[in-house]
Amino acid sequence: MGYTSSQPKNPKGFNLVVENEEPIGQLELTFKEYEGRGIGYINLYYLIPEKLGMGLGSLLHNYAINFFKDNCVSEYHLRVSPSNNHAIVFYWN
């Protein structure tokens, strides 16, 4: 599995996840101001349905944590639909 960056301003924050030359997911990370301080923001975690439940979400999450740490950002946010129980369980574990 590899990551391909596609955004020049923040190239390590916008990634297409590729496996065997086929796109299987995407990860988008940015920086925002929140209540007067800079934070990290996760715009998108995405994996194609066939790749869910295989541990790849944890790899994306670890990439995000390290990305923010490498950029000296200790707080990051994301939004999730209250009806997306699978994602809520994943984020809170």
N, C-alpha and C positions, 0 to 999 in steps of 0.2 A: 504494500500500500504506500502511496506517495502523496505529496501535497504539491499543488501547482498554484503559485500566486498569480493574481490577475489584476491587482490594483496598485498603481505606482506610488501614491501618496503614503500608503501604509501596506507595503507588499506582503509582510508576514501576517497581517491581520485578515486578509481575504484569500481563502484557500479553497480550491477544488480538490476533493479527495478522489484519487484515482487508484483503481486496482486492475491489473492486467490491461492497461490502456483504456479502461472504461470508467467514466465518472460514476461514483457511487455515493457521493455526498458533498457537502459544502459546509464551511465554517467561516463566519464573518465576525471580526472583532474590531472595535473602534474605541475611541476615547471621547468622553463627554464631560460637560460640567454639570454637577448635581449639587444643589444647595451650596453653591459657592466653592466647591472643591472639584478637582479633577478625578474622575473615576474611569474604570474600564466598562465597556458595555458589550454584551454578546448580542449581536443582531440576529444571528442565525446559527443553529445547529441543525444539520439535515443529513439524514442517511436514507437511501432508497429502502423501501419496506423489506426487501429480501435480505438486507444486511442488519436489520434490527435484532437485538438480543444476542449479538455475537461478540460483545465487548468493545466494539469500535467506538461507541459513544464515550466510553471511558478514555479512550485514546484521544478523542477530540477534546474532551474536558481537560485532560492533563496538558494538552497543547495550549489551551486557553489559559490555564493557571500559570504555566511557565512563560507564556507571552506577556501576560500582565506583570509577572514578577520581574522579567527581564527589562521591562519598561518602567520599573519602580512604581507600579500601581498596586496598592494593597487592597483596594475595594473595587469590586465589579458587580454589575447588575445584569439581569435579563428579565424578560417578561414571558410569561407562559399563560396560555388559556386556562382558566379554572376547570374546564372540562377535560383537559389533557392529563388524565390521571397517571398514565405511564410516564410522562415527562416529569410530573411533580414528584413522583416516587424516586425517579432517577436523580433529580437535582437535590433532593433533601437527604439522600443517602451518601 
